[in-house]
């Protein structure tokens, strides 16, 4: 029964079904329990929260990522699945705290000054929460000093910066310089991403990692976490 519910959670993440009212990508799914109903059922049955997250949510989104990279899924499909994971994590987070389950790490997310686009950042935030990280989302159009102040206060291991415009991507360099000027650059790993951003650009401004898309951004964080553990 445990495996059945977790498998259903995974399948409904892949289908992008938040609730039983959602159609999903396949016909005939409307009316069947969606992710939120299944999460509630799993909690009632005492299924391990780590199993729900790792096998149900994370593996579900990994499949979505594979379908997206294979061009079987498009951005609206990915958004639907990300929304399902986000809704699941909202339900699970209070239970994680009650059970003393610590996050794998903390990350601050922000879209840089002058840039109002936040869809990419929001997707990354949801995927990171689903992967077990605590995420503090500062929003969009955030100036360097506000980001520096948040890093000082929250003391995250990671900082994710997003930009969708070529005219705003240089703000990422300004943020990194502001962290350096404040004497805290070595306290946080910086990952950058967004449509105009490249791995070469990330290296040129002194970022620690680069994400080509939401799934790649999560891999970048996981890679930095792995390097830190080895060190």
PyMOL commands that set and color helices and strands:
alter all, ss='L'
color gray80, all
select helices_A, chain A and resi 2-15+35-44+49-69+75-98+119-130+144-154+171-181+185-187+199-204+214-230
alter helices_A, ss='H'
color red, helices_A
select strands_A, chain A and resi 106-111+134-137+158-162+189-193+209-211
alter strands_A, ss='S'
color yellow, strands_A
deselect
rebuild
show_as cartoon
